[in-house]
Amino acid sequence: MTEPPIYRYDVTFEATEIDQARSSVRLALSRDDTASTPSTAFFFEPKEEMTPEATELLAGFLNQYIARFCIVLPDTAEPDEE
């Protein structure tokens, strides 16, 4: 049995709002310099007490140390290729 493939995406973290009162950190994914389709969105929803400024700091920290977002999809087609 072969191991399932690992799909790697370059990731950029962006501080944004999921609604008018809550900040979030969105994961902007790309592969081979092409943005992934907007049909799926990934984001961190911080605790309510996290300020927009703290959300900006978190996004900056993640951008400094995290390079890729990886997905393992056993027995399925490659993401974004349906």
mmCIF file of the N, C-alpha and C atoms, coordinates in Angstrom:
data_MODEL
# 
_entry.id   MODEL 
# 
loop_
_atom_site.group_PDB 
_atom_site.id 
_atom_site.type_symbol 
_atom_site.label_atom_id 
_atom_site.label_alt_id 
_atom_site.label_comp_id 
_atom_site.label_asym_id 
_atom_site.label_entity_id 
_atom_site.label_seq_id 
_atom_site.pdbx_PDB_ins_code 
_atom_site.Cartn_x 
_atom_site.Cartn_y 
_atom_site.Cartn_z 
_atom_site.occupancy 
_atom_site.B_iso_or_equiv 
_atom_site.pdbx_formal_charge 
_atom_site.auth_seq_id 
_atom_site.auth_comp_id 
_atom_site.auth_asym_id 
_atom_site.auth_atom_id 
_atom_site.pdbx_PDB_model_num 
ATOM 1   N N  . MET A 1 1  ? 0.841   -1.177 0.000   1.00 0.00 ? 1  MET A N  1 
ATOM 2   C CA . MET A 1 1  ? 0.000   0.000  0.000   1.00 0.00 ? 1  MET A CA 1 
ATOM 3   C C  . MET A 1 1  ? 0.890   1.246  0.000   1.00 0.00 ? 1  MET A C  1 
ATOM 4   N N  . THR A 1 2  ? 0.589   2.178  -0.865  1.00 0.00 ? 2  THR A N  1 
ATOM 5   C CA . THR A 1 2  ? 1.388   3.393  -0.956  1.00 0.00 ? 2  THR A CA 1 
ATOM 6   C C  . THR A 1 2  ? 0.858   4.457  0.000   1.00 0.00 ? 2  THR A C  1 
ATOM 7   N N  . GLU A 1 3  ? 1.747   5.312  0.381   1.00 0.00 ? 3  GLU A N  1 
ATOM 8   C CA . GLU A 1 3  ? 1.369   6.428  1.254   1.00 0.00 ? 3  GLU A CA 1 
ATOM 9   C C  . GLU A 1 3  ? 0.544   7.437  0.452   1.00 0.00 ? 3  GLU A C  1 
ATOM 10  N N  . PRO A 1 4  ? -0.447  8.054  1.080   1.00 0.00 ? 4  PRO A N  1 
ATOM 11  C CA . PRO A 1 4  ? -1.209  9.081  0.361   1.00 0.00 ? 4  PRO A CA 1 
ATOM 12  C C  . PRO A 1 4  ? -0.319  10.287 0.071   1.00 0.00 ? 4  PRO A C  1 
ATOM 13  N N  . PRO A 1 5  ? -0.587  10.973 -1.032  1.00 0.00 ? 5  PRO A N  1 
ATOM 14  C CA . PRO A 1 5  ? 0.248   12.126 -1.376  1.00 0.00 ? 5  PRO A CA 1 
ATOM 15  C C  . PRO A 1 5  ? 0.021   13.284 -0.408  1.00 0.00 ? 5  PRO A C  1 
ATOM 16  N N  . ILE A 1 6  ? 1.037   14.102 -0.287  1.00 0.00 ? 6  ILE A N  1 
ATOM 17  C CA . ILE A 1 6  ? 0.944   15.316 0.512   1.00 0.00 ? 6  ILE A CA 1 
ATOM 18  C C  . ILE A 1 6  ? 0.911   16.499 -0.456  1.00 0.00 ? 6  ILE A C  1 
ATOM 19  N N  . TYR A 1 7  ? -0.110  17.322 -0.365  1.00 0.00 ? 7  TYR A N  1 
ATOM 20  C CA . TYR A 1 7  ? -0.231  18.508 -1.202  1.00 0.00 ? 7  TYR A CA 1 
ATOM 21  C C  . TYR A 1 7  ? 0.230   19.703 -0.376  1.00 0.00 ? 7  TYR A C  1 
ATOM 22  N N  . ARG A 1 8  ? 1.226   20.414 -0.892  1.00 0.00 ? 8  ARG A N  1 
ATOM 23  C CA . ARG A 1 8  ? 1.804   21.542 -0.175  1.00 0.00 ? 8  ARG A CA 1 
ATOM 24  C C  . ARG A 1 8  ? 1.415   22.847 -0.861  1.00 0.00 ? 8  ARG A C  1 
ATOM 25  N N  . TYR A 1 9  ? 1.004   23.802 -0.058  1.00 0.00 ? 9  TYR A N  1 
ATOM 26  C CA . TYR A 1 9  ? 0.630   25.124 -0.549  1.00 0.00 ? 9  TYR A CA 1 
ATOM 27  C C  . TYR A 1 9  ? 1.467   26.170 0.171   1.00 0.00 ? 9  TYR A C  1 
ATOM 28  N N  . ASP A 1 10 ? 1.921   27.167 -0.567  1.00 0.00 ? 10 ASP A N  1 
ATOM 29  C CA . ASP A 1 10 ? 2.532   28.318 0.080   1.00 0.00 ? 10 ASP A CA 1 
ATOM 30  C C  . ASP A 1 10 ? 1.406   29.038 0.812   1.00 0.00 ? 10 ASP A C  1 
ATOM 31  N N  . VAL A 1 11 ? 1.716   29.590 1.970   1.00 0.00 ? 11 VAL A N  1 
ATOM 32  C CA . VAL A 1 11 ? 0.677   30.225 2.772   1.00 0.00 ? 11 VAL A CA 1 
ATOM 33  C C  . VAL A 1 11 ? 1.120   31.607 3.224   1.00 0.00 ? 11 VAL A C  1 
ATOM 34  N N  . THR A 1 12 ? 0.176   32.527 3.181   1.00 0.00 ? 12 THR A N  1 
ATOM 35  C CA . THR A 1 12 ? 0.344   33.864 3.744   1.00 0.00 ? 12 THR A CA 1 
ATOM 36  C C  . THR A 1 12 ? -0.817  34.066 4.708   1.00 0.00 ? 12 THR A C  1 
ATOM 37  N N  . PHE A 1 13 ? -0.525  34.613 5.863   1.00 0.00 ? 13 PHE A N  1 
ATOM 38  C CA . PHE A 1 13 ? -1.542  34.853 6.874   1.00 0.00 ? 13 PHE A CA 1 
ATOM 39  C C  . PHE A 1 13 ? -1.942  36.320 6.821   1.00 0.00 ? 13 PHE A C  1 
ATOM 40  N N  . GLU A 1 14 ? -3.242  36.587 6.801   1.00 0.00 ? 14 GLU A N  1 
ATOM 41  C CA . GLU A 1 14 ? -3.755  37.948 6.695   1.00 0.00 ? 14 GLU A CA 1 
ATOM 42  C C  . GLU A 1 14 ? -4.726  38.222 7.831   1.00 0.00 ? 14 GLU A C  1 
ATOM 43  N N  . ALA A 1 15 ? -4.484  39.295 8.565   1.00 0.00 ? 15 ALA A N  1 
ATOM 44  C CA . ALA A 1 15 ? -5.429  39.716 9.594   1.00 0.00 ? 15 ALA A CA 1 
ATOM 45  C C  . ALA A 1 15 ? -6.627  40.339 8.891   1.00 0.00 ? 15 ALA A C  1 
ATOM 46  N N  . THR A 1 16 ? -7.816  39.898 9.258   1.00 0.00 ? 16 THR A N  1 
ATOM 47  C CA . THR A 1 16 ? -9.032  40.378 8.610   1.00 0.00 ? 16 THR A CA 1 
ATOM 48  C C  . THR A 1 16 ? -10.179 40.297 9.610   1.00 0.00 ? 16 THR A C  1 
ATOM 49  N N  . GLU A 1 17 ? -11.380 40.639 9.175   1.00 0.00 ? 17 GLU A N  1 
ATOM 50  C CA . GLU A 1 17 ? -12.559 40.513 10.029  1.00 0.00 ? 17 GLU A CA 1 
ATOM 51  C C  . GLU A 1 17 ? -13.510 39.501 9.403   1.00 0.00 ? 17 GLU A C  1 
ATOM 52  N N  . ILE A 1 18 ? -14.047 38.609 10.241  1.00 0.00 ? 18 ILE A N  1 
ATOM 53  C CA . ILE A 1 18 ? -15.040 37.656 9.746   1.00 0.00 ? 18 ILE A CA 1 
ATOM 54  C C  . ILE A 1 18 ? -16.439 38.235 9.857   1.00 0.00 ? 18 ILE A C  1 
ATOM 55  N N  . ASP A 1 19 ? -16.595 39.198 10.717  1.00 0.00 ? 19 ASP A N  1 
ATOM 56  C CA . ASP A 1 19 ? -17.786 40.030 10.761  1.00 0.00 ? 19 ASP A CA 1 
ATOM 57  C C  . ASP A 1 19 ? -17.349 41.358 11.363  1.00 0.00 ? 19 ASP A C  1 
ATOM 58  N N  . GLN A 1 20 ? -18.252 42.274 11.547  1.00 0.00 ? 20 GLN A N  1 
ATOM 59  C CA . GLN A 1 20 ? -17.850 43.617 11.957  1.00 0.00 ? 20 GLN A CA 1 
ATOM 60  C C  . GLN A 1 20 ? -17.237 43.677 13.351  1.00 0.00 ? 20 GLN A C  1 
ATOM 61  N N  . ALA A 1 21 ? -17.476 42.685 14.177  1.00 0.00 ? 21 ALA A N  1 
ATOM 62  C CA . ALA A 1 21 ? -17.002 42.754 15.554  1.00 0.00 ? 21 ALA A CA 1 
ATOM 63  C C  . ALA A 1 21 ? -15.848 41.801 15.869  1.00 0.00 ? 21 ALA A C  1 
ATOM 64  N N  . ARG A 1 22 ? -15.501 40.890 14.958  1.00 0.00 ? 22 ARG A N  1 
ATOM 65  C CA . ARG A 1 22 ? -14.509 39.857 15.274  1.00 0.00 ? 22 ARG A CA 1 
ATOM 66  C C  . ARG A 1 22 ? -13.374 39.857 14.264  1.00 0.00 ? 22 ARG A C  1 
ATOM 67  N N  . SER A 1 23 ? -12.168 39.875 14.776  1.00 0.00 ? 23 SER A N  1 
ATOM 68  C CA . SER A 1 23 ? -10.983 39.747 13.931  1.00 0.00 ? 23 SER A CA 1 
ATOM 69  C C  . SER A 1 23 ? -10.698 38.275 13.691  1.00 0.00 ? 23 SER A C  1 
ATOM 70  N N  . SER A 1 24 ? -9.998  37.994 12.611  1.00 0.00 ? 24 SER A N  1 
ATOM 71  C CA . SER A 1 24 ? -9.565  36.623 12.333  1.00 0.00 ? 24 SER A CA 1 
ATOM 72  C C  . SER A 1 24 ? -8.264  36.677 11.546  1.00 0.00 ? 24 SER A C  1 
ATOM 73  N N  . VAL A 1 25 ? -7.626  35.524 11.426  1.00 0.00 ? 25 VAL A N  1 
ATOM 74  C CA . VAL A 1 25 ? -6.423  35.399 10.606  1.00 0.00 ? 25 VAL A CA 1 
ATOM 75  C C  . VAL A 1 25 ? -6.754  34.418 9.488   1.00 0.00 ? 25 VAL A C  1 
ATOM 76  N N  . ARG A 1 26 ? -6.782  34.933 8.275   1.00 0.00 ? 26 ARG A N  1 
ATOM 77  C CA . ARG A 1 26 ? -7.115  34.117 7.101   1.00 0.00 ? 26 ARG A CA 1 
ATOM 78  C C  . ARG A 1 26 ? -5.837  33.540 6.511   1.00 0.00 ? 26 ARG A C  1 
ATOM 79  N N  . LEU A 1 27 ? -5.925  32.318 6.020   1.00 0.00 ? 27 LEU A N  1 
ATOM 80  C CA . LEU A 1 27 ? -4.817  31.677 5.334   1.00 0.00 ? 27 LEU A CA 1 
ATOM 81  C C  . LEU A 1 27 ? -5.026  31.868 3.841   1.00 0.00 ? 27 LEU A C  1 
ATOM 82  N N  . ALA A 1 28 ? -4.146  32.604 3.192   1.00 0.00 ? 28 ALA A N  1 
ATOM 83  C CA . ALA A 1 28 ? -4.193  32.784 1.745   1.00 0.00 ? 28 ALA A CA 1 
ATOM 84  C C  . ALA A 1 28 ? -3.242  31.761 1.135   1.00 0.00 ? 28 ALA A C  1 
ATOM 85  N N  . LEU A 1 29 ? -3.802  30.784 0.435   1.00 0.00 ? 29 LEU A N  1 
ATOM 86  C CA . LEU A 1 29 ? -3.005  29.679 -0.105  1.00 0.00 ? 29 LEU A CA 1 
ATOM 87  C C  . LEU A 1 29 ? -2.704  29.894 -1.578  1.00 0.00 ? 29 LEU A C  1 
ATOM 88  N N  . SER A 1 30 ? -1.498  29.477 -1.988  1.00 0.00 ? 30 SER A N  1 
ATOM 89  C CA . SER A 1 30 ? -1.135  29.507 -3.404  1.00 0.00 ? 30 SER A CA 1 
ATOM 90  C C  . SER A 1 30 ? -0.249  28.304 -3.696  1.00 0.00 ? 30 SER A C  1 
ATOM 91  N N  . ARG A 1 31 ? -0.214  27.976 -4.962  1.00 0.00 ? 31 ARG A N  1 
ATOM 92  C CA . ARG A 1 31 ? 0.608   26.847 -5.405  1.00 0.00 ? 31 ARG A CA 1 
ATOM 93  C C  . ARG A 1 31 ? 1.168   27.187 -6.767  1.00 0.00 ? 31 ARG A C  1 
ATOM 94  N N  . ASP A 1 32 ? 2.469   27.060 -6.932  1.00 0.00 ? 32 ASP A N  1 
ATOM 95  C CA . ASP A 1 32 ? 3.132   27.420 -8.183  1.00 0.00 ? 32 ASP A CA 1 
ATOM 96  C C  . ASP A 1 32 ? 2.787   28.852 -8.583  1.00 0.00 ? 32 ASP A C  1 
ATOM 97  N N  . ASP A 1 33 ? 2.800   29.753 -7.603  1.00 0.00 ? 33 ASP A N  1 
ATOM 98  C CA . ASP A 1 33 ? 2.514   31.184 -7.795  1.00 0.00 ? 33 ASP A CA 1 
ATOM 99  C C  . ASP A 1 33 ? 1.091   31.466 -8.273  1.00 0.00 ? 33 ASP A C  1 
ATOM 100 N N  . THR A 1 34 ? 0.173   30.527 -8.080  1.00 0.00 ? 34 THR A N  1 
ATOM 101 C CA . THR A 1 34 ? -1.226  30.719 -8.454  1.00 0.00 ? 34 THR A CA 1 
ATOM 102 C C  . THR A 1 34 ? -2.084  30.569 -7.209  1.00 0.00 ? 34 THR A C  1 
ATOM 103 N N  . ALA A 1 35 ? -2.929  31.549 -6.942  1.00 0.00 ? 35 ALA A N  1 
ATOM 104 C CA . ALA A 1 35 ? -3.797  31.498 -5.770  1.00 0.00 ? 35 ALA A CA 1 
ATOM 105 C C  . ALA A 1 35 ? -4.762  30.334 -5.902  1.00 0.00 ? 35 ALA A C  1 
ATOM 106 N N  . SER A 1 36 ? -5.057  29.688 -4.779  1.00 0.00 ? 36 SER A N  1 
ATOM 107 C CA . SER A 1 36 ? -6.013  28.588 -4.808  1.00 0.00 ? 36 SER A CA 1 
ATOM 108 C C  . SER A 1 36 ? -7.419  29.147 -5.005  1.00 0.00 ? 36 SER A C  1 
ATOM 109 N N  . THR A 1 37 ? -8.321  28.288 -5.412  1.00 0.00 ? 37 THR A N  1 
ATOM 110 C CA . THR A 1 37 ? -9.686  28.730 -5.685  1.00 0.00 ? 37 THR A CA 1 
ATOM 111 C C  . THR A 1 37 ? -10.358 29.176 -4.392  1.00 0.00 ? 37 THR A C  1 
ATOM 112 N N  . PRO A 1 38 ? -11.203 30.180 -4.471  1.00 0.00 ? 38 PRO A N  1 
ATOM 113 C CA . PRO A 1 38 ? -11.851 30.703 -3.261  1.00 0.00 ? 38 PRO A CA 1 
ATOM 114 C C  . PRO A 1 38 ? -13.002 29.832 -2.755  1.00 0.00 ? 38 PRO A C  1 
ATOM 115 N N  . SER A 1 39 ? -13.192 28.650 -3.288  1.00 0.00 ? 39 SER A N  1 
ATOM 116 C CA . SER A 1 39 ? -14.304 27.804 -2.862  1.00 0.00 ? 39 SER A CA 1 
ATOM 117 C C  . SER A 1 39 ? -14.125 27.285 -1.436  1.00 0.00 ? 39 SER A C  1 
ATOM 118 N N  . THR A 1 40 ? -12.890 27.243 -0.956  1.00 0.00 ? 40 THR A N  1 
ATOM 119 C CA . THR A 1 40 ? -12.611 26.809 0.408   1.00 0.00 ? 40 THR A CA 1 
ATOM 120 C C  . THR A 1 40 ? -11.806 27.897 1.099   1.00 0.00 ? 40 THR A C  1 
ATOM 121 N N  . ALA A 1 41 ? -12.229 28.267 2.292   1.00 0.00 ? 41 ALA A N  1 
ATOM 122 C CA . ALA A 1 41 ? -11.508 29.280 3.062   1.00 0.00 ? 41 ALA A CA 1 
ATOM 123 C C  . ALA A 1 41 ? -11.050 28.666 4.376   1.00 0.00 ? 41 ALA A C  1 
ATOM 124 N N  . PHE A 1 42 ? -9.833  28.978 4.758   1.00 0.00 ? 42 PHE A N  1 
ATOM 125 C CA . PHE A 1 42 ? -9.292  28.543 6.040   1.00 0.00 ? 42 PHE A CA 1 
ATOM 126 C C  . PHE A 1 42 ? -8.966  29.782 6.838   1.00 0.00 ? 42 PHE A C  1 
ATOM 127 N N  . PHE A 1 43 ? -9.355  29.788 8.106   1.00 0.00 ? 43 PHE A N  1 
ATOM 128 C CA . PHE A 1 43 ? -9.015  30.919 8.957   1.00 0.00 ? 43 PHE A CA 1 
ATOM 129 C C  . PHE A 1 43 ? -8.997  30.489 10.409  1.00 0.00 ? 43 PHE A C  1 
ATOM 130 N N  . PHE A 1 44 ? -8.242  31.267 11.216  1.00 0.00 ? 44 PHE A N  1 
ATOM 131 C CA . PHE A 1 44 ? -8.231  31.091 12.660  1.00 0.00 ? 44 PHE A CA 1 
ATOM 132 C C  . PHE A 1 44 ? -9.229  32.074 13.238  1.00 0.00 ? 44 PHE A C  1 
ATOM 133 N N  . GLU A 1 45 ? -10.049 31.614 14.130  1.00 0.00 ? 45 GLU A N  1 
ATOM 134 C CA . GLU A 1 45 ? -10.990 32.485 14.816  1.00 0.00 ? 45 GLU A CA 1 
ATOM 135 C C  . GLU A 1 45 ? -10.503 32.631 16.255  1.00 0.00 ? 45 GLU A C  1 
ATOM 136 N N  . PRO A 1 46 ? -9.858  33.754 16.577  1.00 0.00 ? 46 PRO A N  1 
ATOM 137 C CA . PRO A 1 46 ? -9.303  33.909 17.922  1.00 0.00 ? 46 PRO A CA 1 
ATOM 138 C C  . PRO A 1 46 ? -10.384 34.102 18.975  1.00 0.00 ? 46 PRO A C  1 
ATOM 139 N N  . LYS A 1 47 ? -9.969  34.010 20.213  1.00 0.00 ? 47 LYS A N  1 
ATOM 140 C CA . LYS A 1 47 ? -10.884 34.267 21.310  1.00 0.00 ? 47 LYS A CA 1 
ATOM 141 C C  . LYS A 1 47 ? -11.384 35.704 21.226  1.00 0.00 ? 47 LYS A C  1 
ATOM 142 N N  . GLU A 1 48 ? -12.568 35.934 21.779  1.00 0.00 ? 48 GLU A N  1 
ATOM 143 C CA . GLU A 1 48 ? -13.214 37.236 21.661  1.00 0.00 ? 48 GLU A CA 1 
ATOM 144 C C  . GLU A 1 48 ? -12.372 38.379 22.210  1.00 0.00 ? 48 GLU A C  1 
ATOM 145 N N  . GLU A 1 49 ? -11.569 38.108 23.232  1.00 0.00 ? 49 GLU A N  1 
ATOM 146 C CA . GLU A 1 49 ? -10.795 39.191 23.840  1.00 0.00 ? 49 GLU A CA 1 
ATOM 147 C C  . GLU A 1 49 ? -9.572  39.602 23.031  1.00 0.00 ? 49 GLU A C  1 
ATOM 148 N N  . MET A 1 50 ? -9.279  38.918 21.937  1.00 0.00 ? 50 MET A N  1 
ATOM 149 C CA . MET A 1 50 ? -8.125  39.273 21.118  1.00 0.00 ? 50 MET A CA 1 
ATOM 150 C C  . MET A 1 50 ? -8.443  40.532 20.316  1.00 0.00 ? 50 MET A C  1 
ATOM 151 N N  . THR A 1 51 ? -7.607  41.528 20.456  1.00 0.00 ? 51 THR A N  1 
ATOM 152 C CA . THR A 1 51 ? -7.829  42.808 19.786  1.00 0.00 ? 51 THR A CA 1 
ATOM 153 C C  . THR A 1 51 ? -7.391  42.731 18.321  1.00 0.00 ? 51 THR A C  1 
ATOM 154 N N  . PRO A 1 52 ? -7.867  43.661 17.481  1.00 0.00 ? 52 PRO A N  1 
ATOM 155 C CA . PRO A 1 52 ? -7.388  43.705 16.097  1.00 0.00 ? 52 PRO A CA 1 
ATOM 156 C C  . PRO A 1 52 ? -5.871  43.881 16.017  1.00 0.00 ? 52 PRO A C  1 
ATOM 157 N N  . GLU A 1 53 ? -5.295  44.646 16.941  1.00 0.00 ? 53 GLU A N  1 
ATOM 158 C CA . GLU A 1 53 ? -3.848  44.835 16.946  1.00 0.00 ? 53 GLU A CA 1 
ATOM 159 C C  . GLU A 1 53 ? -3.125  43.517 17.235  1.00 0.00 ? 53 GLU A C  1 
ATOM 160 N N  . ALA A 1 54 ? -3.645  42.754 18.194  1.00 0.00 ? 54 ALA A N  1 
ATOM 161 C CA . ALA A 1 54 ? -3.047  41.456 18.513  1.00 0.00 ? 54 ALA A CA 1 
ATOM 162 C C  . ALA A 1 54 ? -3.200  40.490 17.338  1.00 0.00 ? 54 ALA A C  1 
ATOM 163 N N  . THR A 1 55 ? -4.309  40.588 16.625  1.00 0.00 ? 55 THR A N  1 
ATOM 164 C CA . THR A 1 55 ? -4.520  39.741 15.450  1.00 0.00 ? 55 THR A CA 1 
ATOM 165 C C  . THR A 1 55 ? -3.489  40.071 14.376  1.00 0.00 ? 55 THR A C  1 
ATOM 166 N N  . GLU A 1 56 ? -3.193  41.350 14.188  1.00 0.00 ? 56 GLU A N  1 
ATOM 167 C CA . GLU A 1 56 ? -2.144  41.764 13.237  1.00 0.00 ? 56 GLU A CA 1 
ATOM 168 C C  . GLU A 1 56 ? -0.785  41.198 13.649  1.00 0.00 ? 56 GLU A C  1 
ATOM 169 N N  . LEU A 1 57 ? -0.485  41.259 14.940  1.00 0.00 ? 57 LEU A N  1 
ATOM 170 C CA . LEU A 1 57 ? 0.780   40.708 15.432  1.00 0.00 ? 57 LEU A CA 1 
ATOM 171 C C  . LEU A 1 57 ? 0.861   39.204 15.198  1.00 0.00 ? 57 LEU A C  1 
ATOM 172 N N  . LEU A 1 58 ? -0.237  38.504 15.445  1.00 0.00 ? 58 LEU A N  1 
ATOM 173 C CA . LEU A 1 58 ? -0.264  37.059 15.228  1.00 0.00 ? 58 LEU A CA 1 
ATOM 174 C C  . LEU A 1 58 ? -0.026  36.727 13.757  1.00 0.00 ? 58 LEU A C  1 
ATOM 175 N N  . ALA A 1 59 ? -0.701  37.430 12.857  1.00 0.00 ? 59 ALA A N  1 
ATOM 176 C CA . ALA A 1 59 ? -0.509  37.191 11.425  1.00 0.00 ? 59 ALA A CA 1 
ATOM 177 C C  . ALA A 1 59 ? 0.943   37.443 11.031  1.00 0.00 ? 59 ALA A C  1 
ATOM 178 N N  . GLY A 1 60 ? 1.536   38.507 11.546  1.00 0.00 ? 60 GLY A N  1 
ATOM 179 C CA . GLY A 1 60 ? 2.933   38.804 11.244  1.00 0.00 ? 60 GLY A CA 1 
ATOM 180 C C  . GLY A 1 60 ? 3.871   37.722 11.755  1.00 0.00 ? 60 GLY A C  1 
ATOM 181 N N  . PHE A 1 61 ? 3.625   37.249 12.969  1.00 0.00 ? 61 PHE A N  1 
ATOM 182 C CA . PHE A 1 61 ? 4.442   36.180 13.547  1.00 0.00 ? 61 PHE A CA 1 
ATOM 183 C C  . PHE A 1 61 ? 4.342   34.914 12.700  1.00 0.00 ? 61 PHE A C  1 
ATOM 184 N N  . LEU A 1 62 ? 3.120   34.530 12.332  1.00 0.00 ? 62 LEU A N  1 
ATOM 185 C CA . LEU A 1 62 ? 2.941   33.323 11.525  1.00 0.00 ? 62 LEU A CA 1 
ATOM 186 C C  . LEU A 1 62 ? 3.620   33.458 10.164  1.00 0.00 ? 62 LEU A C  1 
ATOM 187 N N  . ASN A 1 63 ? 3.534   34.636 9.544   1.00 0.00 ? 63 ASN A N  1 
ATOM 188 C CA . ASN A 1 63 ? 4.200   34.858 8.260   1.00 0.00 ? 63 ASN A CA 1 
ATOM 189 C C  . ASN A 1 63 ? 5.710   34.734 8.378   1.00 0.00 ? 63 ASN A C  1 
ATOM 190 N N  . GLN A 1 64 ? 6.242   35.094 9.526   1.00 0.00 ? 64 GLN A N  1 
ATOM 191 C CA . GLN A 1 64 ? 7.685   35.026 9.723   1.00 0.00 ? 64 GLN A CA 1 
ATOM 192 C C  . GLN A 1 64 ? 8.181   33.592 9.856   1.00 0.00 ? 64 GLN A C  1 
ATOM 193 N N  . TYR A 1 65 ? 7.354   32.694 10.395  1.00 0.00 ? 65 TYR A N  1 
ATOM 194 C CA . TYR A 1 65 ? 7.841   31.356 10.726  1.00 0.00 ? 65 TYR A CA 1 
ATOM 195 C C  . TYR A 1 65 ? 7.163   30.193 10.008  1.00 0.00 ? 65 TYR A C  1 
ATOM 196 N N  . ILE A 1 66 ? 6.041   30.410 9.369   1.00 0.00 ? 66 ILE A N  1 
ATOM 197 C CA . ILE A 1 66 ? 5.326   29.322 8.693   1.00 0.00 ? 66 ILE A CA 1 
ATOM 198 C C  . ILE A 1 66 ? 5.386   29.556 7.184   1.00 0.00 ? 66 ILE A C  1 
ATOM 199 N N  . ALA A 1 67 ? 5.835   28.549 6.438   1.00 0.00 ? 67 ALA A N  1 
ATOM 200 C CA . ALA A 1 67 ? 5.995   28.688 4.988   1.00 0.00 ? 67 ALA A CA 1 
ATOM 201 C C  . ALA A 1 67 ? 4.914   27.975 4.190   1.00 0.00 ? 67 ALA A C  1 
ATOM 202 N N  . ARG A 1 68 ? 4.440   26.831 4.691   1.00 0.00 ? 68 ARG A N  1 
ATOM 203 C CA . ARG A 1 68 ? 3.506   26.027 3.893   1.00 0.00 ? 68 ARG A CA 1 
ATOM 204 C C  . ARG A 1 68 ? 2.371   25.463 4.735   1.00 0.00 ? 68 ARG A C  1 
ATOM 205 N N  . PHE A 1 69 ? 1.266   25.249 4.058   1.00 0.00 ? 69 PHE A N  1 
ATOM 206 C CA . PHE A 1 69 ? 0.096   24.570 4.606   1.00 0.00 ? 69 PHE A CA 1 
ATOM 207 C C  . PHE A 1 69 ? 0.004   23.264 3.828   1.00 0.00 ? 69 PHE A C  1 
ATOM 208 N N  . CYS A 1 70 ? -0.056  22.139 4.518   1.00 0.00 ? 70 CYS A N  1 
ATOM 209 C CA . CYS A 1 70 ? -0.025  20.837 3.854   1.00 0.00 ? 70 CYS A CA 1 
ATOM 210 C C  . CYS A 1 70 ? -1.308  20.065 4.124   1.00 0.00 ? 70 CYS A C  1 
ATOM 211 N N  . ILE A 1 71 ? -1.736  19.307 3.114   1.00 0.00 ? 71 ILE A N  1 
ATOM 212 C CA . ILE A 1 71 ? -2.958  18.517 3.201   1.00 0.00 ? 71 ILE A CA 1 
ATOM 213 C C  . ILE A 1 71 ? -2.649  17.097 2.735   1.00 0.00 ? 71 ILE A C  1 
ATOM 214 N N  . VAL A 1 72 ? -3.137  16.119 3.481   1.00 0.00 ? 72 VAL A N  1 
ATOM 215 C CA . VAL A 1 72 ? -3.059  14.723 3.062   1.00 0.00 ? 72 VAL A CA 1 
ATOM 216 C C  . VAL A 1 72 ? -4.493  14.283 2.778   1.00 0.00 ? 72 VAL A C  1 
ATOM 217 N N  . LEU A 1 73 ? -4.739  13.852 1.546   1.00 0.00 ? 73 LEU A N  1 
ATOM 218 C CA . LEU A 1 73 ? -6.070  13.409 1.145   1.00 0.00 ? 73 LEU A CA 1 
ATOM 219 C C  . LEU A 1 73 ? -5.983  11.968 0.636   1.00 0.00 ? 73 LEU A C  1 
ATOM 220 N N  . PRO A 1 74 ? -6.148  11.026 1.508   1.00 0.00 ? 74 PRO A N  1 
ATOM 221 C CA . PRO A 1 74 ? -6.048  9.634  1.075   1.00 0.00 ? 74 PRO A CA 1 
ATOM 222 C C  . PRO A 1 74 ? -7.216  9.246  0.151   1.00 0.00 ? 74 PRO A C  1 
ATOM 223 N N  . ASP A 1 75 ? -6.876  8.538  -0.907  1.00 0.00 ? 75 ASP A N  1 
ATOM 224 C CA . ASP A 1 75 ? -7.876  7.973  -1.819  1.00 0.00 ? 75 ASP A CA 1 
ATOM 225 C C  . ASP A 1 75 ? -8.817  9.017  -2.428  1.00 0.00 ? 75 ASP A C  1 
ATOM 226 N N  . THR A 1 76 ? -8.318  10.218 -2.700  1.00 0.00 ? 76 THR A N  1 
ATOM 227 C CA . THR A 1 76 ? -9.146  11.242 -3.349  1.00 0.00 ? 76 THR A CA 1 
ATOM 228 C C  . THR A 1 76 ? -8.338  11.926 -4.415  1.00 0.00 ? 76 THR A C  1 
ATOM 229 N N  . ALA A 1 77 ? -9.022  12.727 -5.211  1.00 0.00 ? 77 ALA A N  1 
ATOM 230 C CA . ALA A 1 77 ? -8.353  13.485 -6.244  1.00 0.00 ? 77 ALA A CA 1 
ATOM 231 C C  . ALA A 1 77 ? -7.597  14.658 -5.630  1.00 0.00 ? 77 ALA A C  1 
ATOM 232 N N  . GLU A 1 78 ? -6.639  15.179 -6.363  1.00 0.00 ? 78 GLU A N  1 
ATOM 233 C CA . GLU A 1 78 ? -5.872  16.324 -5.899  1.00 0.00 ? 78 GLU A CA 1 
ATOM 234 C C  . GLU A 1 78 ? -6.804  17.515 -5.707  1.00 0.00 ? 78 GLU A C  1 
ATOM 235 N N  . PRO A 1 79 ? -6.611  18.312 -4.659  1.00 0.00 ? 79 PRO A N  1 
ATOM 236 C CA . PRO A 1 79 ? -7.454  19.486 -4.455  1.00 0.00 ? 79 PRO A CA 1 
ATOM 237 C C  . PRO A 1 79 ? -7.392  20.426 -5.634  1.00 0.00 ? 79 PRO A C  1 
ATOM 238 N N  . ASP A 1 80 ? -8.483  21.090 -5.938  1.00 0.00 ? 80 ASP A N  1 
ATOM 239 C CA . ASP A 1 80 ? -8.606  22.067 -7.022  1.00 0.00 ? 80 ASP A CA 1 
ATOM 240 C C  . ASP A 1 80 ? -8.481  21.432 -8.408  1.00 0.00 ? 80 ASP A C  1 
ATOM 241 N N  . GLU A 1 81 ? -8.591  20.141 -8.519  1.00 0.00 ? 81 GLU A N  1 
ATOM 242 C CA . GLU A 1 81 ? -8.536  19.485 -9.824  1.00 0.00 ? 81 GLU A CA 1 
ATOM 243 C C  . GLU A 1 81 ? -9.695  18.531 -9.982  1.00 0.00 ? 81 GLU A C  1 
ATOM 244 N N  . GLU A 1 82 ? -10.873 19.080 -10.035 1.00 0.00 ? 82 GLU A N  1 
ATOM 245 C CA . GLU A 1 82 ? -12.074 18.226 -10.184 1.00 0.00 ? 82 GLU A CA 1 
ATOM 246 C C  . GLU A 1 82 ? -12.722 18.426 -11.511 1.00 0.00 ? 82 GLU A C  1 
# 
